[in-house]
């Protein structure tokens, strides 16, 4: 699983294998999860890790 993240237009976006799975607005703190099955309590990598 390849995770990539980046910021664009004051939004943090996290992609897994090229598919958008998480988006957070940096100015308001509002967040959206697009695919809940990609990470669970058994996932080895956190989306907060660098």
PQR file with spaces between the fields and no chain letter, atoms N, CA, C, O and H, PARSE charges and radii, in Angstrom:
ATOM       1  N    UNK     1       0.827   -1.166    0.000 -0.4000 1.5000
ATOM       2  CA   UNK     1       0.000    0.000    0.000 -0.0000 2.0000
ATOM       3  C    UNK     1       0.882    1.244    0.000  0.5500 1.7000
ATOM       4  O    UNK     1       1.742    1.403    0.867 -0.5500 1.4000
ATOM       5  N    UNK     2       0.670    2.103   -0.954 -0.4000 1.5000
ATOM       6  CA   UNK     2       1.436    3.337   -1.056 -0.0000 2.0000
ATOM       7  C    UNK     2       0.562    4.511   -0.644  0.5500 1.7000
ATOM       8  O    UNK     2      -0.468    4.783   -1.261 -0.5500 1.4000
ATOM       9  H    UNK     2      -0.028    1.973   -1.658  0.4000 1.0000
ATOM      10  N    UNK     3       0.987    5.202    0.405 -0.4000 1.5000
ATOM      11  CA   UNK     3       0.275    6.376    0.880 -0.0000 2.0000
ATOM      12  C    UNK     3       0.998    7.625    0.398  0.5500 1.7000
ATOM      13  O    UNK     3       2.225    7.696    0.471 -0.5500 1.4000
ATOM      14  H    UNK     3       1.824    4.981    0.906  0.4000 1.0000
ATOM      15  N    UNK     4       0.260    8.600   -0.089 -0.4000 1.5000
ATOM      16  CA   UNK     4       0.813    9.900   -0.426 -0.0000 2.0000
ATOM      17  C    UNK     4      -0.106   10.960    0.153  0.5500 1.7000
ATOM      18  O    UNK     4      -1.311   10.752    0.289 -0.5500 1.4000
ATOM      19  H    UNK     4      -0.737    8.542   -0.148  0.4000 1.0000
ATOM      20  N    UNK     5       0.481   12.096    0.491 -0.4000 1.5000
ATOM      21  CA   UNK     5      -0.319   13.183    1.027 -0.0000 2.0000
ATOM      22  C    UNK     5       0.206   14.493    0.465  0.5500 1.7000
ATOM      23  O    UNK     5       1.374   14.604    0.093 -0.5500 1.4000
ATOM      24  H    UNK     5       1.460   12.264    0.381  0.4000 1.0000
ATOM      25  N    UNK     6      -0.669   15.474    0.412 -0.4000 1.5000
ATOM      26  CA   UNK     6      -0.287   16.770   -0.101 -0.0000 2.0000
ATOM      27  C    UNK     6      -1.330   17.812    0.243  0.5500 1.7000
ATOM      28  O    UNK     6      -2.463   17.490    0.602 -0.5500 1.4000
ATOM      29  H    UNK     6      -1.618   15.384    0.715  0.4000 1.0000
ATOM      30  N    UNK     7      -0.930   19.065    0.128 -0.4000 1.5000
ATOM      31  CA   UNK     7      -1.857   20.155    0.404 -0.0000 2.0000
ATOM      32  C    UNK     7      -2.147   20.897   -0.885  0.5500 1.7000
ATOM      33  O    UNK     7      -1.275   21.065   -1.737 -0.5500 1.4000
ATOM      34  H    UNK     7      -0.010   19.327   -0.164  0.4000 1.0000
ATOM      35  N    UNK     8      -3.391   21.339   -1.012 -0.4000 1.5000
ATOM      36  CA   UNK     8      -3.822   22.088   -2.190 -0.0000 2.0000
ATOM      37  C    UNK     8      -5.031   22.914   -1.792  0.5500 1.7000
ATOM      38  O    UNK     8      -5.991   22.373   -1.244 -0.5500 1.4000
ATOM      39  H    UNK     8      -4.100   21.203   -0.320  0.4000 1.0000
ATOM      40  N    UNK     9      -5.004   24.197   -2.055 -0.4000 1.5000
ATOM      41  CA   UNK     9      -6.121   25.090   -1.757 -0.0000 2.0000
ATOM      42  C    UNK     9      -6.559   24.987   -0.301  0.5500 1.7000
ATOM      43  O    UNK     9      -7.752   24.884   -0.014 -0.5500 1.4000
ATOM      44  H    UNK     9      -4.223   24.636   -2.501  0.4000 1.0000
ATOM      45  N    UNK    10      -5.591   25.016    0.622 -0.4000 1.5000
ATOM      46  CA   UNK    10      -5.848   24.972    2.063 -0.0000 2.0000
ATOM      47  C    UNK    10      -6.548   23.675    2.496  0.5500 1.7000
ATOM      48  O    UNK    10      -7.342   23.678    3.438 -0.5500 1.4000
ATOM      49  H    UNK    10      -4.622   25.099    0.388  0.4000 1.0000
ATOM      50  N    UNK    11      -6.247   22.567    1.800 -0.4000 1.5000
ATOM      51  CA   UNK    11      -6.799   21.263    2.143 -0.0000 2.0000
ATOM      52  C    UNK    11      -5.677   20.238    2.182  0.5500 1.7000
ATOM      53  O    UNK    11      -4.780   20.250    1.338 -0.5500 1.4000
ATOM      54  H    UNK    11      -5.602   22.564    1.035  0.4000 1.0000
ATOM      55  N    UNK    12      -5.735   19.357    3.162 -0.4000 1.5000
ATOM      56  CA   UNK    12      -4.815   18.221    3.245 -0.0000 2.0000
ATOM      57  C    UNK    12      -5.519   17.021    2.634  0.5500 1.7000
ATOM      58  O    UNK    12      -6.630   16.680    3.039 -0.5500 1.4000
ATOM      59  H    UNK    12      -6.464   19.348    3.847  0.4000 1.0000
ATOM      60  N    UNK    13      -4.886   16.382    1.668 -0.4000 1.5000
ATOM      61  CA   UNK    13      -5.467   15.212    1.008 -0.0000 2.0000
ATOM      62  C    UNK    13      -4.536   14.016    1.194  0.5500 1.7000
ATOM      63  O    UNK    13      -3.321   14.140    1.040 -0.5500 1.4000
ATOM      64  H    UNK    13      -3.983   16.660    1.339  0.4000 1.0000
ATOM      65  N    UNK    14      -5.104   12.866    1.521 -0.4000 1.5000
ATOM      66  CA   UNK    14      -4.337   11.630    1.680 -0.0000 2.0000
ATOM      67  C    UNK    14      -4.862   10.630    0.662  0.5500 1.7000
ATOM      68  O    UNK    14      -6.065   10.386    0.576 -0.5500 1.4000
ATOM      69  H    UNK    14      -6.091   12.765    1.645  0.4000 1.0000
ATOM      70  N    UNK    15      -3.938   10.053   -0.113 -0.4000 1.5000
ATOM      71  CA   UNK    15      -4.275    9.093   -1.157 -0.0000 2.0000
ATOM      72  C    UNK    15      -3.658    7.747   -0.829  0.5500 1.7000
ATOM      73  O    UNK    15      -2.558    7.686   -0.280 -0.5500 1.4000
ATOM      74  H    UNK    15      -2.961   10.251   -0.044  0.4000 1.0000
ATOM      75  N    UNK    16      -4.348    6.673   -1.157 -0.4000 1.5000
ATOM      76  CA   UNK    16      -3.801    5.329   -1.054 -0.0000 2.0000
ATOM      77  C    UNK    16      -3.904    4.693   -2.422  0.5500 1.7000
ATOM      78  O    UNK    16      -4.998    4.520   -2.959 -0.5500 1.4000
ATOM      79  H    UNK    16      -5.242    6.722   -1.603  0.4000 1.0000
ATOM      80  N    UNK    17      -2.760    4.345   -2.982 -0.4000 1.5000
ATOM      81  CA   UNK    17      -2.684    3.763   -4.326 -0.0000 2.0000
ATOM      82  C    UNK    17      -3.389    4.643   -5.358  0.5500 1.7000
ATOM      83  O    UNK    17      -4.049    4.131   -6.262 -0.5500 1.4000
ATOM      84  H    UNK    17      -1.872    4.486   -2.546  0.4000 1.0000
ATOM      85  N    UNK    18      -3.252    5.968   -5.226 -0.4000 1.5000
ATOM      86  CA   UNK    18      -3.834    6.904   -6.183 -0.0000 2.0000
ATOM      87  C    UNK    18      -5.292    7.238   -5.956  0.5500 1.7000
ATOM      88  O    UNK    18      -5.860    8.032   -6.705 -0.5500 1.4000
ATOM      89  H    UNK    18      -2.716    6.383   -4.491  0.4000 1.0000
ATOM      90  N    UNK    19      -5.923    6.650   -4.935 -0.4000 1.5000
ATOM      91  CA   UNK    19      -7.339    6.892   -4.655 -0.0000 2.0000
ATOM      92  C    UNK    19      -7.461    7.772   -3.417  0.5500 1.7000
ATOM      93  O    UNK    19      -6.837    7.492   -2.393 -0.5500 1.4000
ATOM      94  H    UNK    19      -5.462    6.005   -4.326  0.4000 1.0000
ATOM      95  N    UNK    20      -8.263    8.837   -3.505 -0.4000 1.5000
ATOM      96  CA   UNK    20      -8.458    9.748   -2.382 -0.0000 2.0000
ATOM      97  C    UNK    20      -9.226    9.041   -1.274  0.5500 1.7000
ATOM      98  O    UNK    20     -10.321    8.526   -1.497 -0.5500 1.4000
ATOM      99  H    UNK    20      -8.770    9.064   -4.337  0.4000 1.0000
ATOM     100  N    UNK    21      -8.629    9.019   -0.049 -0.4000 1.5000
ATOM     101  CA   UNK    21      -9.293    8.350    1.068 -0.0000 2.0000
ATOM     102  C    UNK    21      -9.612    9.308    2.215  0.5500 1.7000
ATOM     103  O    UNK    21     -10.464    8.998    3.047 -0.5500 1.4000
ATOM     104  H    UNK    21      -7.739    9.437    0.132  0.4000 1.0000
ATOM     105  N    UNK    22      -8.942   10.476    2.279 -0.4000 1.5000
ATOM     106  CA   UNK    22      -9.146   11.387    3.402 -0.0000 2.0000
ATOM     107  C    UNK    22      -8.858   12.808    2.947  0.5500 1.7000
ATOM     108  O    UNK    22      -7.899   13.059    2.216 -0.5500 1.4000
ATOM     109  H    UNK    22      -8.250   10.729    1.602  0.4000 1.0000
ATOM     110  N    UNK    23      -9.702   13.736    3.390 -0.4000 1.5000
ATOM     111  CA   UNK    23      -9.504   15.145    3.075 -0.0000 2.0000
ATOM     112  C    UNK    23      -9.839   15.970    4.318  0.5500 1.7000
ATOM     113  O    UNK    23     -10.836   15.709    4.990 -0.5500 1.4000
ATOM     114  H    UNK    23     -10.480   13.532    3.983  0.4000 1.0000
ATOM     115  N    UNK    24      -9.001   16.968    4.620 -0.4000 1.5000
ATOM     116  CA   UNK    24      -9.231   17.833    5.779 -0.0000 2.0000
ATOM     117  C    UNK    24      -9.009   19.278    5.377  0.5500 1.7000
ATOM     118  O    UNK    24      -7.997   19.610    4.760 -0.5500 1.4000
ATOM     119  H    UNK    24      -8.191   17.180    4.074  0.4000 1.0000
ATOM     120  N    UNK    25      -9.948   20.131    5.722 -0.4000 1.5000
ATOM     121  CA   UNK    25      -9.798   21.566    5.487 -0.0000 2.0000
ATOM     122  C    UNK    25      -8.963   22.142    6.621  0.5500 1.7000
ATOM     123  O    UNK    25      -9.323   22.007    7.791 -0.5500 1.4000
ATOM     124  H    UNK    25     -10.770   19.862    6.223  0.4000 1.0000
ATOM     125  N    UNK    26      -7.852   22.781    6.281 -0.4000 1.5000
ATOM     126  CA   UNK    26      -6.929   23.262    7.297 -0.0000 2.0000
ATOM     127  C    UNK    26      -7.433   24.509    8.005  0.5500 1.7000
ATOM     128  O    UNK    26      -7.058   24.755    9.151 -0.5500 1.4000
ATOM     129  H    UNK    26      -7.559   22.890    5.331  0.4000 1.0000
ATOM     130  N    UNK    27      -8.268   25.296    7.354 -0.4000 1.5000
ATOM     131  CA   UNK    27      -8.748   26.522    7.991 -0.0000 2.0000
ATOM     132  C    UNK    27      -9.881   26.268    8.983  0.5500 1.7000
ATOM     133  O    UNK    27      -9.962   26.964    9.995 -0.5500 1.4000
ATOM     134  H    UNK    27      -8.573   25.096    6.423  0.4000 1.0000
ATOM     135  N    UNK    28     -10.755   25.298    8.729 -0.4000 1.5000
ATOM     136  CA   UNK    28     -11.888   25.041    9.618 -0.0000 2.0000
ATOM     137  C    UNK    28     -11.726   23.779   10.454  0.5500 1.7000
ATOM     138  O    UNK    28     -12.405   23.639   11.470 -0.5500 1.4000
ATOM     139  H    UNK    28     -10.689   24.733    7.907  0.4000 1.0000
ATOM     140  N    UNK    29     -10.849   22.856   10.062 -0.4000 1.5000
ATOM     141  CA   UNK    29     -10.675   21.603   10.776 -0.0000 2.0000
ATOM     142  C    UNK    29     -11.675   20.535   10.377  0.5500 1.7000
ATOM     143  O    UNK    29     -11.656   19.436   10.931 -0.5500 1.4000
ATOM     144  H    UNK    29     -10.297   22.970    9.237  0.4000 1.0000
ATOM     145  N    UNK    30     -12.548   20.837    9.425 -0.4000 1.5000
ATOM     146  CA   UNK    30     -13.556   19.882    8.963 -0.0000 2.0000
ATOM     147  C    UNK    30     -12.859   18.788    8.146  0.5500 1.7000
ATOM     148  O    UNK    30     -12.004   19.081    7.310 -0.5500 1.4000
ATOM     149  H    UNK    30     -12.563   21.730    8.975  0.4000 1.0000
ATOM     150  N    UNK    31     -13.230   17.524    8.392 -0.4000 1.5000
ATOM     151  CA   UNK    31     -12.571   16.431    7.683 -0.0000 2.0000
ATOM     152  C    UNK    31     -13.599   15.497    7.063  0.5500 1.7000
ATOM     153  O    UNK    31     -14.747   15.427    7.501 -0.5500 1.4000
ATOM     154  H    UNK    31     -13.924   17.286    9.071  0.4000 1.0000
ATOM     155  N    UNK    32     -13.159   14.779    6.031 -0.4000 1.5000
ATOM     156  CA   UNK    32     -13.995   13.836    5.297 -0.0000 2.0000
ATOM     157  C    UNK    32     -13.218   12.548    5.106  0.5500 1.7000
ATOM     158  O    UNK    32     -12.055   12.579    4.705 -0.5500 1.4000
ATOM     159  H    UNK    32     -12.226   14.836    5.675  0.4000 1.0000
ATOM     160  N    UNK    33     -13.851   11.406    5.389 -0.4000 1.5000
ATOM     161  CA   UNK    33     -13.260   10.100    5.130 -0.0000 2.0000
ATOM     162  C    UNK    33     -14.032    9.487    3.979  0.5500 1.7000
ATOM     163  O    UNK    33     -15.251    9.335    4.057 -0.5500 1.4000
ATOM     164  H    UNK    33     -14.796   11.380    5.715  0.4000 1.0000
ATOM     165  N    UNK    34     -13.327    9.130    2.902 -0.4000 1.5000
ATOM     166  CA   UNK    34     -13.990    8.639    1.706 -0.0000 2.0000
ATOM     167  C    UNK    34     -14.060    7.125    1.627  0.5500 1.7000
ATOM     168  O    UNK    34     -14.972    6.586    1.000 -0.5500 1.4000
ATOM     169  H    UNK    34     -12.337    9.253    2.838  0.4000 1.0000
ATOM     170  N    UNK    35     -13.118    6.425    2.250 -0.4000 1.5000
ATOM     171  CA   UNK    35     -13.121    4.965    2.187 -0.0000 2.0000
ATOM     172  C    UNK    35     -12.735    4.420    3.555  0.5500 1.7000
ATOM     173  O    UNK    35     -11.553    4.376    3.893 -0.5500 1.4000
ATOM     174  H    UNK    35     -12.377    6.863    2.760  0.4000 1.0000
ATOM     175  N    UNK    36     -13.705    4.012    4.331 -0.4000 1.5000
ATOM     176  CA   UNK    36     -13.445    3.560    5.692 -0.0000 2.0000
ATOM     177  C    UNK    36     -12.790    2.188    5.750  0.5500 1.7000
ATOM     178  O    UNK    36     -12.233    1.831    6.788 -0.5500 1.4000
ATOM     179  H    UNK    36     -14.666    4.048    4.056  0.4000 1.0000
ATOM     180  N    UNK    37     -12.834    1.416    4.692 -0.4000 1.5000
ATOM     181  CA   UNK    37     -12.271    0.073    4.712 -0.0000 2.0000
ATOM     182  C    UNK    37     -10.765    0.057    4.505  0.5500 1.7000
ATOM     183  O    UNK    37     -10.146   -0.984    4.723 -0.5500 1.4000
ATOM     184  H    UNK    37     -13.286    1.706    3.849  0.4000 1.0000
ATOM     185  N    UNK    38     -10.145    1.160    4.094 -0.4000 1.5000
ATOM     186  CA   UNK    38      -8.713    1.155    3.825 -0.0000 2.0000
ATOM     187  C    UNK    38      -7.857    1.138    5.072  0.5500 1.7000
ATOM     188  O    UNK    38      -6.726    0.653    5.024 -0.5500 1.4000
ATOM     189  H    UNK    38     -10.648    2.006    3.917  0.4000 1.0000
ATOM     190  N    UNK    39      -8.349    1.644    6.177 -0.4000 1.5000
ATOM     191  CA   UNK    39      -7.561    1.604    7.406 -0.0000 2.0000
ATOM     192  C    UNK    39      -8.471    1.273    8.578  0.5500 1.7000
ATOM     193  O    UNK    39      -9.524    1.880    8.771 -0.5500 1.4000
ATOM     194  H    UNK    39      -9.267    2.038    6.216  0.4000 1.0000
ATOM     195  N    UNK    40      -8.039    0.314    9.335 -0.4000 1.5000
ATOM     196  CA   UNK    40      -8.768   -0.141   10.513 -0.0000 2.0000
ATOM     197  C    UNK    40      -7.787   -0.199   11.670  0.5500 1.7000
ATOM     198  O    UNK    40      -6.653    0.265   11.548 -0.5500 1.4000
ATOM     199  H    UNK    40      -7.183   -0.179    9.178  0.4000 1.0000
ATOM     200  N    UNK    41      -8.210   -0.764   12.790 -0.4000 1.5000
ATOM     201  CA   UNK    41      -7.296   -0.861   13.928 -0.0000 2.0000
ATOM     202  C    UNK    41      -6.144   -1.831   13.666  0.5500 1.7000
ATOM     203  O    UNK    41      -5.168   -1.839   14.415 -0.5500 1.4000
ATOM     204  H    UNK    41      -9.131   -1.141   12.890  0.4000 1.0000
ATOM     205  N    UNK    42      -6.242   -2.647   12.615 -0.4000 1.5000
ATOM     206  CA   UNK    42      -5.182   -3.593   12.272 -0.0000 2.0000
ATOM     207  C    UNK    42      -4.222   -3.060   11.211  0.5500 1.7000
ATOM     208  O    UNK    42      -3.274   -3.754   10.844 -0.5500 1.4000
ATOM     209  H    UNK    42      -7.036   -2.640   12.006  0.4000 1.0000
ATOM     210  N    UNK    43      -4.442   -1.863   10.719 -0.4000 1.5000
ATOM     211  CA   UNK    43      -3.556   -1.273    9.720 -0.0000 2.0000
ATOM     212  C    UNK    43      -2.236   -0.900   10.378  0.5500 1.7000
ATOM     213  O    UNK    43      -2.224   -0.344   11.476 -0.5500 1.4000
ATOM     214  H    UNK    43      -5.213   -1.299   11.018  0.4000 1.0000
ATOM     215  N    UNK    44      -1.133   -1.201    9.718 -0.4000 1.5000
ATOM     216  CA   UNK    44       0.169   -0.962   10.305 -0.0000 2.0000
ATOM     217  C    UNK    44       0.624    0.479   10.176  0.5500 1.7000
ATOM     218  O    UNK    44       1.433    0.930   10.987 -0.5500 1.4000
ATOM     219  H    UNK    44      -1.143   -1.653    8.826  0.4000 1.0000
ATOM     220  N    UNK    45       0.140    1.217    9.194 -0.4000 1.5000
ATOM     221  CA   UNK    45       0.587    2.586    8.967 -0.0000 2.0000
ATOM     222  C    UNK    45      -0.512    3.566    9.316  0.5500 1.7000
ATOM     223  O    UNK    45      -1.656    3.397    8.893 -0.5500 1.4000
ATOM     224  H    UNK    45      -0.517    0.851    8.535  0.4000 1.0000
ATOM     225  N    UNK    46      -0.180    4.576   10.074 -0.4000 1.5000
ATOM     226  CA   UNK    46      -1.124    5.614   10.423 -0.0000 2.0000
ATOM     227  C    UNK    46      -1.058    6.716    9.377  0.5500 1.7000
ATOM     228  O    UNK    46       0.003    6.942    8.795 -0.5500 1.4000
ATOM     229  H    UNK    46       0.749    4.714   10.418  0.4000 1.0000
ATOM     230  N    UNK    47      -2.169    7.408    9.121 -0.4000 1.5000
ATOM     231  CA   UNK    47      -2.137    8.493    8.145 -0.0000 2.0000
ATOM     232  C    UNK    47      -1.460    9.723    8.740  0.5500 1.7000
ATOM     233  O    UNK    47      -1.210   10.691    8.022 -0.5500 1.4000
ATOM     234  H    UNK    47      -3.031    7.224    9.593  0.4000 1.0000
ATOM     235  N    UNK    48      -1.162    9.703   10.025 -0.4000 1.5000
ATOM     236  CA   UNK    48      -0.462   10.809   10.657 -0.0000 2.0000
ATOM     237  C    UNK    48       1.056   10.653   10.609  0.5500 1.7000
ATOM     238  O    UNK    48       1.778   11.612   10.881 -0.5500 1.4000
ATOM     239  H    UNK    48      -1.365    8.917   10.608  0.4000 1.0000
ATOM     240  N    UNK    49       1.550    9.472   10.273 -0.4000 1.5000
ATOM     241  CA   UNK    49       2.998    9.248   10.208 -0.0000 2.0000
ATOM     242  C    UNK    49       3.579    9.961    8.998  0.5500 1.7000
ATOM     243  O    UNK    49       2.915   10.113    7.972 -0.5500 1.4000
ATOM     244  H    UNK    49       0.963    8.693   10.052  0.4000 1.0000
ATOM     245  N    UNK    50       4.823   10.395    9.128 -0.4000 1.5000
ATOM     246  CA   UNK    50       5.525   11.011    7.983 -0.0000 2.0000
ATOM     247  C    UNK    50       6.250    9.968    7.180  0.5500 1.7000
ATOM     248  O    UNK    50       6.894   10.293    6.182 -0.5500 1.4000
ATOM     249  H    UNK    50       5.363   10.271    9.961  0.4000 1.0000
